[in-house]
Amino acid sequence: MTTTPRPPRIDALDVPAEVVAAQVEALVTRLRSQRLSVGQSAELRHLVDPCDTPFARLACTHPEKCSTETSDPKWDAWLAARIAEHDAAWNAAHTTAGGTA
């Protein structure tokens, strides 16, 4: 007959708060580093995008195809709202205790 080993007692699993704090800090540091690495990779991919330069030239070679405040009067307000939403989300995600990013 096989017996199931008993789990350790809870007091045997207790860890000092300093140890937990150090483990959490190490985890946060590692995750921040990974997030930064992912962001840098995305930016590098963008910089070597073969379509980026031709796409950027479209506005110069075809200005008649570009929207302006006269062709789309709601554009400026829409864009301002998107920028404000982005800034608010970025600040909320990057605010540190006692200050801002």
Backbone torsions as a table, in degrees:
resi	resn	phi	psi	omega
1	MET	NA	132.4	-179.7
2	THR	-92.3	134.1	178.3
3	THR	-107.0	144.4	177.3
4	THR	-84.1	128.4	179.8
5	PRO	-65.9	143.9	179.5
6	ARG	-74.2	140.4	176.3
7	PRO	-68.3	155.8	179.0
8	PRO	-66.2	155.1	177.5
9	ARG	-67.5	151.0	-176.7
10	ILE	-59.9	-35.6	-179.8
11	ASP	-68.7	-21.9	176.3
12	ALA	-76.2	-19.7	-179.9
13	LEU	-93.9	-8.3	-177.5
14	ASP	-61.7	135.8	-178.7
15	VAL	-125.2	136.9	178.2
16	PRO	-59.1	146.5	-177.9
17	ALA	-58.0	-34.7	-179.9
18	GLU	-63.4	-37.0	178.8
19	VAL	-67.8	-44.9	178.5
20	VAL	-61.9	-44.7	179.9
21	ALA	-60.2	-42.1	179.1
22	ALA	-65.6	-40.1	178.6
23	GLN	-65.9	-40.7	178.5
24	VAL	-65.4	-44.1	179.3
25	GLU	-61.6	-41.3	177.9
26	ALA	-64.1	-40.7	178.5
27	LEU	-64.3	-45.9	179.7
28	VAL	-61.7	-43.2	178.8
29	THR	-60.7	-44.6	-179.9
30	ARG	-64.1	-42.7	-179.5
31	LEU	-67.1	-38.7	176.8
32	ARG	-62.8	-42.4	179.5
33	SER	-62.4	-43.1	179.1
34	GLN	-64.6	-41.7	-179.7
35	ARG	-63.8	-41.6	178.3
36	LEU	-63.3	-42.2	179.2
37	SER	-61.4	-42.6	179.1
38	VAL	-63.7	-42.4	179.5
39	GLY	-64.5	-41.8	178.7
40	GLN	-65.1	-39.4	177.9
41	SER	-62.9	-42.1	179.2
42	ALA	-62.8	-42.3	179.2
43	GLU	-64.9	-40.7	177.7
44	LEU	-63.6	-40.6	177.4
45	ARG	-61.3	-38.6	179.2
46	HIS	-65.3	-41.6	-177.0
47	LEU	-64.9	-29.8	-179.1
48	VAL	-102.1	13.5	179.4
49	ASP	-67.3	117.2	-177.6
50	PRO	-66.8	-18.1	-179.2
51	CYS	-90.8	-9.7	-173.9
52	ASP	-63.9	-49.0	-178.2
53	THR	-65.1	-48.5	176.9
54	PRO	-59.9	-37.6	178.6
55	PHE	-64.1	-42.7	-179.8
56	ALA	-64.4	-31.3	-179.5
57	ARG	-75.1	-16.4	-177.5
58	LEU	-55.3	-42.4	-178.9
59	ALA	-65.4	-32.8	179.8
60	CYS	-75.1	-40.3	-176.2
61	THR	-84.5	-19.5	-179.4
62	HIS	-136.0	63.5	-178.4
63	PRO	-62.6	-23.7	179.3
64	GLU	-67.9	-18.0	179.5
65	LYS	-89.8	-5.5	-177.6
66	CYS	-87.2	139.7	175.4
67	SER	-76.7	147.2	175.0
68	THR	-130.9	175.0	179.1
69	GLU	-64.1	-22.5	178.2
70	THR	-81.4	-34.4	-179.7
71	SER	-81.1	-24.7	179.1
72	ASP	-143.2	84.7	-174.2
73	PRO	-62.4	-19.6	-179.7
74	LYS	-87.1	-8.2	-173.8
75	TRP	-60.8	-49.9	-176.3
76	ASP	-58.6	-44.0	179.5
77	ALA	-66.3	-40.9	179.5
78	TRP	-62.9	-46.6	-179.4
79	LEU	-64.1	-42.5	178.4
80	ALA	-60.3	-39.7	178.5
81	ALA	-65.8	-41.3	179.0
82	ARG	-64.5	-41.7	178.9
83	ILE	-63.3	-43.8	178.9
84	ALA	-62.3	-41.7	178.0
85	GLU	-63.1	-43.7	179.2
86	HIS	-62.0	-47.8	-179.6
87	ASP	-60.3	-42.2	179.7
88	ALA	-64.3	-42.4	179.0
89	ALA	-66.1	-42.0	-179.9
90	TRP	-63.6	-46.8	179.9
91	ASN	-62.9	-39.0	179.3
92	ALA	-65.6	-36.5	-178.0
93	ALA	-78.1	-20.9	-174.1
94	HIS	-117.3	10.2	179.1
95	THR	-76.0	133.8	177.9
96	THR	-102.8	162.5	-179.5
97	ALA	-59.6	124.9	176.6
98	GLY	85.0	6.0	-179.4
99	GLY	-172.1	-168.6	178.4
100	THR	-114.0	172.6	-177.1
101	ALA	-64.1	NA	NA
